[in-house]
């Protein structure tokens, strides 16, 4: 009789455990779903005011506020801050100055270790000073080119929004939300400025000042005149978008026809340096004379100056404004 009783107790315990386990898992799953739903409601609900919910534009915090404060009151600091804003790089004028000094010291020290000639060391120091600025200029140029390519699409979106019955300010917000950087970012700044109380004309003028593009100035002028005299703004924007696209087509054709001149300039600039490196391996004695003899150093400086002048001269010859 003992074996049937043990079997009965074991089966009863297993069944009861299985029932309890299923009940516990079902309850925990339901609790987890309720918790997730509550978190979703809290996230998508009304947000509480935070420190970031302010109409005051805050500048990016600088690791060296004393230098930024000093640069803020000078013309160099204001121009450098404008260049940083136009390039889209998240940095401060003080950081750029510090990076320039660090680059100059680092490249100067490295060149003094590996190269014995003073002219090379000074050139490395100047290159280290200029590298951050050259990077900002390159980023600004690339950002402007992307803006020019995306600007006709922004004009088309503005025109379609106006035809759909939206106000011009609402259309600016749609461009800011739908288009990527840099057009979306710049239009978002303009939308927020006028939304926080700045007159629309002033906000558009600041957009033209940040981008410094002729097409944007045409756009700002057209909108300003239309607001003063009236007219069909959507048709004006369509015509402006068509003009911008045709100008880009012509610009690409010009770049194709001037490609030979551009590559000629690059080859003429790189050929003496490549030839000097080759001769330093073929006949190092002759190349060392250029660096050790006073006349040789003078010839090198003259060659560098003439090559630089020739390169920029070729750039100006093939530069055609469209």
C-alpha positions, 0 to 999 in steps of 0.5 A: 500500500505504500507504493500507490500512496507515494505515487499519488503524492508525487503526481499530486505535487507535480500537477499542483506545481505545474498549475502554480507555475503556469499561474505565476508565469501568466501573472508575471507576463500580464504585469510586465505588459501592464508595466510596459504599457504604463511606461509608453503612456508616460513617454508619449504623454505630456512632458514635464518642463525640463531645463532644456525647455527654454527659449534662450539659446545656450552656447556650447560649453567650452573647456576653456571659458576664459579664452572664449570670453576673451575671444568673444570681445574681439573680431577674430573670435566672432569670425571664428565663431561664425566659421564654426557655425557655418561648418557645422562642427560641434566645437568652440573658438577656444578649442580651435585655438588650443588645437592649433597650438597643440598641432604646431607644437607637435608637428614642430617637435616631430619635424625637429626629431626627424629633419635637420633643416630649420625651414622644414621645422618652421613649415611644420609649425605653420602647418600645425597652426593652420590644420584646424582652420583648414579642416573648418574651411573644408567642412564649411565648403562641403556643407555649403555644397550639400545645402545647395544640392538640397535647397531646390527640394526645400523650395519645392516642399515650401511651394507644395505646403503653400498650395495645400493651404499651410502658412509660410511659417508652418511650411518652414517647420515642415522643411525643418522636420522632413529634410536632412542636415544641413537644409533641415538644420538651418531651416529649423533654426529659422523656424525656431527664431521666428516662433520665439518672437523674432520677426520673420524678415530678420530670421530669414536674413540671419539664414542668408547670413549663415549660409552666405549663398546667392540662392538663399539671398534670392529666396529671402528677397523674394519672400520679403517682397511678396510679404510687402507687395503680395503675389503668388509665393508658391509660383515664385518658389517654383520658378526659383527652384527651376532656376537653381536646378538649371544653374547646377546643370550649367555648373556641372557642364563647366566643371566637365570642360575645366577638368583638364585645367584643374588636373593640370594645376594638381600635376604641376603642383605635385610634380616638383615635390615628387621629383625631389623625393625621387632625386633624394633616393637617386642622388642624395648628394645633389639634393642635400646641396639644395638644403645646405647651400644658401643659394640652394635654400633660396632656390627652394623658397623661390620654387615654392613661391612660384609653384603656389602662385602658379597653382592659384593662377590656374585656379582663377583662370578655370574659375567661372561664376555661374 
